Amino acid sequence: MEQLYLICRHREVPNLHQYETYIQKEQGYQALQQVLKLSRDEVIDIVKASGLRGRGGAGFPTGLKWSFMPKNVQGPVYLVINCAEGEPGTFGNHEIIENNPHQLIEGIIIGCYAIGATAAYIYHRGEFKYGAEMMQRAVDEAYKQGWLGKKVGGREDVSLDIYLHPEASAYICGEETAQLNSIEGYLGQPRLKPPFPAQSGLWKRPTTVNNVETLAHVPAIIRNGPAWFRQWGTEKSPGTRVYCVSGHVMRPGNYELPMNVTARELIFEHAGGIWKGRGLKGFIPGGVSAPILTNDHLDLPLDYDSLAGAGSMGGSGGVIVMDDQTDMAWLAKKMVDFYSHESCGKCSPCREGTWWQKNLLDRMMTGLARSGDVEMLEMVSEQMAGTCFCPLGESSQMVVLGAMKYFRSDFERYGQGKAYDGVIPMSAIEHH
Ligand SMILES: Cc1cc2nc3c(=O)[nH]c(=O)nc-3n(C[C@H](O)[C@H](O)[C@H](O)COP(=O)(O)O)c2cc1C
């Protein structure tokens, strides 16, 4: 199947970051004008009917999430736009903010109208300097044109302000409740749920957190209707998604494709297949938090439910490809180093568990394994399962157990005191 640009419109329309281009070539802000004539519930119903699911990680239905927001509340209500993009292997959001910011802004304004929010925070990764600049420029233009500030689109009773908020690039601050703490100026650690953000979010006010790509889908859904969106993808995962392909492929990059594209087609046709004429050993389908899959899973469509059925997940859409010379214990070590470094320390299963996972893999790869280390790595990972406060620690156990399930011999090689003969990622000595 062909790439299809519902989100990456800038690939077909040059200079789309400019307000005039968005207006002239993309029917810019017409969906918002349509929305301002509808009730909040009517907007939510359209998004519900489209089947749009959150592209940030969990694939939660967007219209349903909006419908959880309380109605007729006094005082502030917020929308937070998650542009943390901290999941390794994920790089779709910053392409949108750099090149197609007005489509996102229109989606944000529509989202705010639907949930009754009067302020929106774009929480972006600190390193996205250029993207933040492009976004701020577009936000300023939207104010100038009357789409933001008081009387949005000329409607007396609708007002909205958008603020950009840079993060200090901690992975955990991509998790929605840690993100709220971070915006409030507290340590970025997750909050206990319930209460969910819709009841008590930013400054204890009703809040919705949505990903950049999720919101950027909204204007076209409003303009063209839910059935139009549903012509692509699957019944339960309609539309397109920006798949970020990295690793051992010929053409790494972002590929926007309908959500029923198979892993085989994405990796071998769009991304040009495996580099150096090698074969495939495995691929991670949704950012490092998604357990690894193998050659046997290549014909799976990359939608949320098919991947969940195979024991992995769609996650952030980051597809990381490993060639047949990849050592999966090395890969596990690289990922566990990341989780151990990024663990926020709030709960002991994650804080201690990731440390033990890292320590054991350090030992194994440097030739210092003791007998039973492979089993201990497995046991530590199993003990983390279901006990961590948030999905960060759960991901760390899932990626290790996932890699051990399919590639156990890669780990057992080090269990007998053989050292890794290449460069060990971020060795224990360098790291601490
Ligand atoms: C450790 C961790 C990191 C996360 N990082 C991101 C991120 O960078 N961007 C994102 O949109 N969602 C991230 N999420 C998911 C968010 O918590 C949340 O589900 C999402 O922003 C909701 O938006 P959506 O409904 O549009 O998908 C992360 C979750 C966890 C547990």
The ligand as a Gaussian input file, in Angstrom:
#p B3LYP/6-31G(d) Opt

LIG

0 1
 C        6.946000       5.942000      30.901000
 C        5.933000       6.495000      29.944000
 C        6.325000       7.401000      28.968000
 C        5.384000       7.941000      28.087000
 N        5.808000       8.820000      27.132000
 C        4.900000       9.369000      26.286000
 C        5.312000      10.337000      25.322000
 O        6.488000      10.690000      25.206000
 N        4.350000      10.866000      24.496000
 C        3.026000      10.501000      24.590000
 O        2.183000      11.025000      23.870000
 N        2.616000       9.577000      25.504000
 C        3.518000       9.030000      26.347000
 N        3.087000       8.132000      27.301000
 C        1.628000       7.839000      27.367000
 C        0.894000       8.914000      28.169000
 O        0.913000       8.550000      29.563000
 C       -0.577000       9.063000      27.746000
 O       -1.185000       7.794000      27.737000
 C       -0.765000       9.706000      26.369000
 O       -0.069000      10.921000      26.250000
 C       -2.236000       9.952000      26.148000
 O       -2.479000      10.524000      24.880000
 P       -3.336000       9.765000      23.776000
 O       -4.614000       9.326000      24.424000
 O       -3.554000      10.769000      22.699000
 O       -2.527000       8.600000      23.308000
 C        4.013000       7.565000      28.174000
 C        3.629000       6.643000      29.165000
 C        4.573000       6.110000      30.022000
 C        4.110000       5.129000      31.049000

